[in-house]
């Protein structure tokens, strides 16, 4: 025959666990809801950051350089334009880099579109566009001496 004290103790334990479980249920539900709201907010934040990056990318304005006569001239850069310019003049990347005051690696990165030249390099690129093959050869001879 079971001990009445042990049976009573077991029943009290069972009922207290049941009550404790029921007491914590609203907190667990609220916690789950908060976690799902936080995850949704994080997804929304990532989406908005992408939108902001896209807007910032399209809002960039071309560099403006002052001409000698005081007027402003918009200097543009295109990677494919630099490639065709180098081909037209018959220059290697290292030669083009020495004429522009940068490294040959910078020229390759500009042409690949990985980077863009600084605003301080744009006037030199514009000047290179206006040069002929003979002028380029003469300028390269000056650098080699």
N, C-alpha and C positions, 0 to 999 in steps of 0.2 A: 504494500500500500504506500502510495507516495506521501511524502511529507507535505502537509498543508502549507507550511511556510515557504517551501521551494516552489510550489505551484503558484502561490500568491505573488512571490517575487518575480517569477517568469511572466505572469499576466501583467503586472505593473510595468515591467520592462517593455513588453510588446506594445502596450497602450501608450507609454511615454514616447517610444520611437515613432509611432504612428502620428501622434500629436506634433512632434518636432518636425516630421516630414511635411505635414500640412502647414505648419507655421512658416517654413522656408520656401514654400511653393511660389508665393507672389514675388519674392526677391529673385528667385531663379528665372521666372518669366520675364521680369523687368530687365535682368542682366542680359538675357538672350536677345531681347528687343534692342537694348542699347548697343550690343555688339553688332547686330545687323545694321543698325542705323550708322554706326561708325564706319563699317565697311562700305556702305553706300556713299557716305560722304567722302571717303578716300577715293573711290572710283570717280566721283564727280570732280574732285580736286584735280586728279590726273587728266581728266578730259578738258577741264578749263585751262590747265597749264599748257596742253597741246595747242589749244586755240590761241592762247596768248603768244606762244612761240611763232605760230603761223602769222599772226598779225604783225608781230615785231619784224619778221622776215620780210613781209611785203611793205612795211612802212619805212624801211631803210632808204635813205635818199642818197643819190650819187654825190661824190665829192665835188666841191666847187673850188677851182683854182683861180687866182687872180692873174690876169694877163698883164703885160708890161704897160699897156695903155690904161689900166685901171678898170677895165670891164671884166666881168666874171665870165668864165667859160666852164661849162660842165664837162668834166673829163670822165668818160665811161670806160669800163673794162669788160672784155669778154674773153673767156678762156680760149674759145675756138679762134677768135681774132688774133690772139697772141701766137697760137700754133701756126696759122696761115702766114702771119708776119715773119716768123722765124724761117719758115719754108721759103717764102719769097726772097728773103735776104740771104738764104743759105747759111744760117748760123746754127751752131750747136747751142745747147742750153748753157754751157759754161761761158761761151762767147757772149751770148745775149745777157747773161748774168753780169759779166764784167762790164759790158756797156751800160747796164742799168744800175750798177753798184750793188748787186745782190749776188747770192750764190746760185750755181746751176741748179741745186736742189730746190731752191725757191721757185725758179722758173718752172720746173716739173710740177710742183705742187699747185702753182697758179694755173697751169694748163690742164691739170686733172680736175680742177675745181675744188680741191681740198682746202685751199686757202685763197684769200684775195690779197692783192697788193695793198700796201698802206697808201694813204692819200699822198704821202711824200714821194712815192714811187710813180704815181700816175703822170706827172709832167714829163718824166724821163721816158716813159713808155710812149707818150704822145709825140715826143721829139723823135724817137726811134721810128715811129710810123712815117714820118716825113722824110726820112733819110733814104738815099739810094744805095745800091750795092757798093758803088765806089766810095761814097762817104763812110759807109760802115767799115770797109776794108781799111781806109785811112785811119779811122778811129781805133780800130783793133791794133794797127801797127804802133800807135802811140802807147797803148797799154802794154804791148810786148817789149817795148824798149825800156 
